[in-house]
Amino acid sequence: MDPFSSEGELLTPHTSLYQGQYSSVLDFDTNSLSPTNRTAAQILKYRAQIALGQSSAVLSSLSASAASSPDLTSVRALALYTSDKKTEALSALESLVEKEGENGTVQVLCGTVLALAERYEDALSLLSKHQGSLEAVLLTTQIHLATNRLDLAQREVTAAKKWAQDNLLVNLAEAWVGLRQGGSLLSSTSYYIYSELASTPSSSSASSLLAQGITELHLQRYDEASASLAQSLSPSSDLTPSIKSDALAASVVLSLCTGKGTGEAWGELQQQQSEHVMVRDIEEKGKAFDEAAGKWRAKVAAA
Amino acid sequence: MQSSPSMLTKFESKSSRAKGIAFHPKRPWILVSLHSSTIQLWDYRMGTLIDRFEEHDGPVRGIDFHKTQPLFVSGGDDYKIKVWSYQSRRCLFTLNGHLDYVRTVFFHHELPWILSSSDDQTIRIWNWQNRSLICTMTGHNHYAMCAQFHPRDDLIVSASLDQSVRVWDISGLRKKHSAPTSMTFEDQMARANSNQADMFGNTDAIVKFVLEGHDRGVNWVSFHPTLPLIVSSGDDRLVKLWRMSETKAWEVDTCRGHFQNSSACLFHPHQDLILSVGEDKTIRVWDLNKRTSVQSFKRENDRFWVIAAHPEINLFAAGHDNGVMVFKLERERPASAIHQNQLFYVDKQKMVRCYDFSKKSDSSPLLSLRKLGSPWMPPRTLSYNPAERAILVTSPAENGVYELVHLPKDAAGAIEPTDARKGAGTSAVFVARNRFAVFSPSSQQIDIKDLSNSATKTIKPPPGTTDVFFGGTGCLLLTTSAVVALYDIQQKKQLAELAVPGVKYVIWSNDGLYAALLSKHNVTIVTKSLEQVSTLHETIRIKSAAWDDAGVLLYSTLNHIKYTLLNGDNGIVRTLDQTVYIVRVKARSVFCLDRQSKPKVLDVDPTEYRFKLALVKRNYEEMLQIIKTSSLVGQSIISYLQKKGYPEIALQFVQDPQTRFELAIECGNLDVAVEMAKQLDRPKLWTRLGTEALAHGNHQVVEMAYQKLRQFDKLSFLYLSTGDESKLARMAKIAEHRGDSQSRFQNALYLGDVDTRVQMLKELDLYPLAYATAKSSGMEDECQSILEATGFTEDQITLPTMGKALQPPKPIVPTHQANWPVKAASHSFFEKALLGEVGGLEEDTMAASNGFDHIDGAEADEGPTRDGALGEDEDEDAAGWDMGDDINVEVEADFVNVESADAGSGSSEADLWARNSPIAADHVAAGSFDTAMQLLNRQVGAVHFAPLKPRFLEIYQATKTYLPGMPGLPPIVNYVRRTVEEEDTRKVLPIVPRDIETIASVDLQEGYGAMRSNRLDDGLKTFKRILHSLMVNAVSSQQQVKEAVKIISTATEYTLAMSIELERRALSTDGEANLKKSLELSAYFTIPKLEVAHRQLALSAAMKFAFANKNLSSALSFSNRIIANGGSPKLVEQAKKVKSQCERSPQDKIDIEYDQFAEFDICAASHTPIYHGSPNAKCPFDGSLYHSQYKGQACRICEVCEIGAPASGIRLFAS
């Protein structure tokens, strides 16, 4: 039986991982599990740790347990990559992909590493080997979205819906596609998926509230968006640095959209998360502006 | 047979056999006449016996209320008809005449007549005003069992044990008794001739039809309220339906079903139904059109004798062997559900309709539910799923059925549902986007189903579950007769339980944090995790409730709309004429459905509960607002405030000094307390004030209180403790005056004044004490003198060993000069707001005037009135530089290339934007700054882009959000659009912040504010920002383009005006040249087209400046302009004064370049005049004018565009 299925033992930590409730993944009690699932649960915990930015801790505990299984090796590859040992990670991964390409964990984790390295083609070809793994579907969807292939993402989700309707992961993929597509798909599917996640007690977390806030923002329901974002930014165990910075970025956009300038959130974001995509993007664009404006200055001077 | 589910008993009484029943037409009363000779008056709503009337001898069979007067009539087996007043609670008079039992009595609906039928085989009509018998109708040859007036026509129908039903024409009687004076002789003749007399020569009432068909005696007969139909009940166990025309009457059909004598029957007042009762202990309901049984209700032991219908509302009453029951045939609560601004409900025709709250408009029917359940049973509940636009309807028919239907997109009339999915269950609610729960009580099971109606999960609810409700996402609320339980569907476990009996409805607050549980007589408010917040009890049945946006619950009882706050404070909002079901509350409007299933809007005054809510939430600004805008004063509010612990707020409302004193003490506001104490001047108050002030450490008030109370000892001690020695000395003197030695001693002690003490002791002949005192203080001389005076020697006296004399400590800090650090009086924010409000206003007027220091009291607050001065310029621009949109093509080509270069990935949304739009702002949003700059250059001649940097980045930054994706991967980028609904990727466009509405309503007002309060530097920045915001922007209509152009020109004028004035201020006034320039600039300041109020400021400044420098001609022209503009009387008054002075010698002392009669503009660079017709250059964006030598430079106003550059005109809207 699939341990992640609705009746499986690992349902709770698995869904928690995808709802961004990393701390509850780490708190999950593995003692009562069957031995096979115990390893799987451990891998989930490692992934949560990596998502929390504790890659080095993962690395040290992995070397202790003499990582030999392909599953653990792929965890190690991800941990290596995220702790800035990129070449080491990629070399560790090469052989693994070749030999253990059929292993679900390897697919997802190595796929993640490849996606991080922006080797999207390789990632997709690895993921295409999956056999009914929704995680692989979800990762594939995100890669398609990252490469602006909305059509392929859409196709991926439609196919998955046929055999796994109403699973959290499919819902997420559907919501992502809806957000990118906009229009009625955004207002019906994405919005309802996220508002349901955010309002159900078991799945409500900083991450789902943030997602709800973002959909509301896209729908120009600014008051609601403001409430959701504020709620997601309120201190909680789920509020990891990366979610916080995304929430701050969304707050900046909200503040701009309501005509209030960039607001306090922008300062906070620049100060605390100088590596965030938005901060870097705006920095770059500032330079791009100066460059473009400079060309005109030259023209004026010449005239 | 079981009691049918849809017959709803509202009231039951226990008594002896009930033979007659009458409903009061307006009040919730019924009269019941009993076999035991008693007549009862019941309030069936409250379930109380109001009165009993016992004067008849033997059974009373007939009873009726008068429609308008406080009267009723009864007829009994004592052959008597009695007319009663229920106000004076007595029988007014008795009509005698019948010779046997009186069976029925009825009032006429308008004439002062009573109709009676009797076992003496006659039917009689009585005039109750002159208490006379006016007509006796004979013809029946057995007991006349029932006789009734026609509801409109001059007809009577009667039933008799002679097996016949007769219809009588009484138009003759009416003619005879109505206005006999106006009848001419001819009329009388005509009537006498036309009316054919019956066999007794009686022309007043004649038999029109005799209806034969029953083959036993007929017990009851009734007219249809509107149709020419008659229904009768007989001992042959049949209910017969008859129809009549002008000339004949015939039997239509028979309703068979009673298996014993049928005792009474009637038509349903509104629906096509017949109701009948019988001695077989049943009430039966028949379909009028099909004459088939619709439903029946059986009592265990009691035979039914009579039935009555309420004339207006959907209520019936039936009398039986052991009392009366009042019942409804069906629920009148329309099934409904709310989503955002829409109400979905089922109307009386069983059509689903949609009502829009914001437009207050009703849709045409969306869907017909005719086929759901039984035709006579309305659906019970409706649950709406916005994601699927589907509804889930339940009906109580067939022991509960539900139907899942998708609503059509548009209201296209009542179509029959095509894709309905059905099942059995009493309750069905959506619990998630694609799941609903169905409960069936018979199997005690809840099925969670998906939208294809197949069960995905089954839940065993707690035993005795009666109903299920939505319980927040993924949860259900289960009710049993005693408790409510919150159940998590996913985890399959009960999360919480609360003992609330008999919950019938659950209403969730708009934010989903609270729910109101409605029982018959209770409202319980709980949190979403089912913790009780408050509960309240109503004696009258609670019907419905809805939350307002602020979190106040409004609920309706049978006759009131009331409110309750979360903390349980409640009150009445308004009374109701008829019962309504509240569905939503929005500001002052309460939306509800009435019993006819029609949406209604009721106005309510939310002041009281808003105020109380603001109080609870400590939202003092709102309270202040409410106090200022509404007349919310009164004892109830004051006592409420006091009770709730807000004496400081109550203080604001009270005038009565005593109450004010109490409140002030309570909230520690000593200033007010002192004021009131002085006013009242009662010792008791001073005592309390003293105690309170002491507790605060406010010793000055304490001193005052002690002085008032003449408490010298306490005063002395107070002075001691504050270290006020001078006052202590004075106290000592006062004590001496009063001859109070004790006090003197005390004061001396406090002062450390040994001399006085010794002297005083000596005076009092207390030499030993005096000696001891002197000795201990080392006053040897004094000792000696005492010894001398008393004739003792030192040896004779033995003193205990004494230490050093104690002296009171000396004050180090003069604390008496000021109060001690006083306990912070609870100056609430509210008070501050009240005070600050006044202060703020003053400040405002100050600000308005003090900048222009030589203007006093300028009235600037005229509010923005737009004058569209530069509107006409637009055409000129477009015509001059019609360069078309060809740039678009070029841009597009660029992007095609980009795309094909990168084959693996698709084009991002940002690329689409740039491709979809010729508007610079959209290119900025797409991050394509290069093309945006090209566009701006072509459109408005922009070259100096640096000032636009914040605007560019602002737009760009607002376009992307970052959504967390897979754990470990960077977030997913999404693109924010302004075209939210758009599906076509060729039309999607990005959001552009600071849209035209925001600029008009926020930024522009900010700029005006800066002008008004003379913060010109800020104002200049604001207006420049407006110009930059508009230069790179997008609007949604041609109308808005016009608006934008208008704002651009306004901002330009203000920018120019402010720069001129700022230049003048920077200029020193020393020297002739500077003064001349200053005077000129102040004159030019009046030229830009500002709002009138602002221009008055400029004019007034210029006038005074010119006047002060003896440029009387200029001053005169300014004063004339001020007067012409009008406005603030003070300003005009001043101008008139200046004018009268200037007119004496209108000469300018300093010659300036300002021709008051010429038409000119101001050059925005040099701030000198450009006379009309002279060569000039223009900024292609904002239209500011320059002397032609500035051509090619950067515009001083917008700082971006090149003066005089060729341009096609700003493009903000892509049609």
Contacts between the chains, C-beta under 8 A, distances in Angstrom:
chain1	res1	chain2	res2	distance
A	17	B	967	5.8
A	18	B	967	7.1
A	20	B	964	6.0
A	20	B	967	7.5
A	22	B	967	7.6
A	47	B	967	5.8
A	47	B	968	6.7
A	48	B	967	7.1
A	50	B	967	7.6
A	50	B	968	5.7
A	51	B	967	4.2
A	51	B	968	5.4
A	78	B	968	6.4
A	82	B	968	6.8
A	112	B	966	6.4
A	112	B	968	5.1
A	112	B	969	5.9
A	115	B	969	5.9
A	116	B	968	7.5
A	116	B	969	6.6
A	116	B	970	7.6
A	120	B	904	7.1
A	120	B	905	7.7
A	121	B	904	6.8
A	138	B	966	6.2
A	139	B	966	5.5
A	139	B	969	7.7
A	142	B	965	4.6
A	142	B	966	5.5
A	142	B	969	6.2
A	142	B	972	6.0
A	145	B	972	5.5
A	146	B	972	7.1
A	146	B	973	7.7
A	147	B	904	6.5
A	147	B	905	3.5
A	147	B	906	6.7
A	148	B	905	5.2
A	148	B	906	4.0
A	148	B	907	6.1
A	148	B	908	4.6
A	148	B	909	7.6
A	149	B	905	6.3
A	149	B	906	4.7
A	150	B	906	6.7
A	151	B	906	7.3
A	166	B	434	6.5
A	166	B	450	7.4
A	176	B	963	7.0
A	176	B	965	7.1
A	176	B	972	5.8
A	179	B	963	6.5
A	179	B	972	7.7
A	179	B	974	4.9
A	180	B	909	7.3
A	180	B	972	7.8
A	180	B	974	5.9
A	180	B	975	7.5
A	182	B	977	5.8
A	182	B	980	7.2
A	182	B	982	7.0
A	182	B	983	7.6
A	182	B	988	6.5
A	183	B	980	7.9
A	183	B	981	6.4
A	183	B	982	6.0
A	183	B	983	3.9
A	184	B	981	7.5
A	184	B	983	6.6
A	186	B	980	7.6
A	187	B	980	7.4
A	187	B	981	7.9
A	188	B	386	7.9
A	188	B	387	5.4
A	189	B	387	7.5
A	192	B	386	7.5
A	192	B	387	4.3
A	192	B	433	4.6
A	193	B	433	7.1
A	195	B	473	7.8
A	196	B	432	5.9
A	196	B	433	5.8
A	196	B	473	5.3
A	196	B	474	7.5
A	199	B	472	6.7
A	199	B	473	4.2
A	199	B	512	6.5
A	200	B	472	7.9
A	200	B	473	4.5
A	200	B	474	4.1
A	200	B	475	7.9
A	200	B	490	7.5
A	201	B	472	7.6
A	201	B	474	7.4
A	201	B	475	7.6
A	201	B	488	7.4
A	201	B	495	8.0
A	201	B	529	7.9
A	202	B	474	7.2
A	202	B	488	7.3
A	202	B	490	6.2
A	202	B	491	6.8
A	207	B	964	5.3
A	210	B	963	7.6
A	210	B	964	6.8
A	211	B	963	5.9
A	211	B	964	7.2
A	214	B	961	4.8
A	214	B	963	5.5
A	214	B	974	6.9
A	217	B	961	6.4
A	217	B	976	6.7
A	218	B	961	7.1
A	218	B	974	6.8
A	218	B	976	5.8
A	218	B	977	7.1
A	218	B	980	7.2
A	219	B	980	5.8
A	220	B	978	7.9
A	220	B	980	5.6
A	220	B	991	8.0
A	242	B	964	6.9
A	242	B	971	7.6
A	243	B	964	5.8
A	246	B	962	4.5
A	246	B	963	7.1
A	246	B	964	5.8
A	246	B	971	5.3
A	249	B	961	6.8
A	249	B	962	5.1
A	250	B	961	5.1
A	250	B	962	7.2
A	252	B	957	6.5
A	253	B	957	7.0
A	253	B	958	5.2
A	253	B	959	7.7
A	253	B	960	7.2
A	253	B	961	5.6
A	253	B	976	6.3
A	256	B	954	6.0
A	256	B	957	6.1
A	256	B	958	3.8
A	256	B	993	4.3
A	257	B	958	5.6
A	257	B	976	7.1
A	257	B	991	5.8
A	257	B	993	5.4
A	258	B	993	8.0
A	258	B	998	7.8
A	259	B	993	6.2
A	259	B	994	5.0
A	259	B	995	7.3
A	259	B	998	3.5
A	259	B	999	7.9
A	259	B	1002	6.0
A	259	B	1003	7.9
A	261	B	954	7.2
A	262	B	954	7.1
A	262	B	957	6.8
A	276	B	962	7.9
A	277	B	962	6.1
A	277	B	970	6.6
A	277	B	971	6.9
A	277	B	973	7.5
A	278	B	957	7.2
A	278	B	960	7.1
A	278	B	962	6.6
A	281	B	960	7.5
A	282	B	953	6.1
A	282	B	956	7.4
A	282	B	957	5.7
A	285	B	927	6.4
A	285	B	929	7.4
A	285	B	952	7.9
A	285	B	953	6.3
A	285	B	956	5.6
A	286	B	949	7.3
A	286	B	953	6.2
A	288	B	927	7.9
A	288	B	929	5.7
A	289	B	929	5.4
A	289	B	945	7.5
A	289	B	949	5.4
A	289	B	952	5.5
A	289	B	953	7.0
A	290	B	949	7.6
A	292	B	929	4.6
A	292	B	930	5.1
A	292	B	933	5.6
A	292	B	945	7.2
A	293	B	933	7.2
A	293	B	945	3.8
A	293	B	946	5.7
A	293	B	949	7.3
A	296	B	933	6.4
A	296	B	937	7.4
A	296	B	943	5.4
A	296	B	944	7.4
A	296	B	945	5.8
A	297	B	944	7.4
A	297	B	946	7.9
A	299	B	943	7.2
A	300	B	943	5.0
A	300	B	944	7.1
A	300	B	1202	7.6
A	303	B	1192	7.5
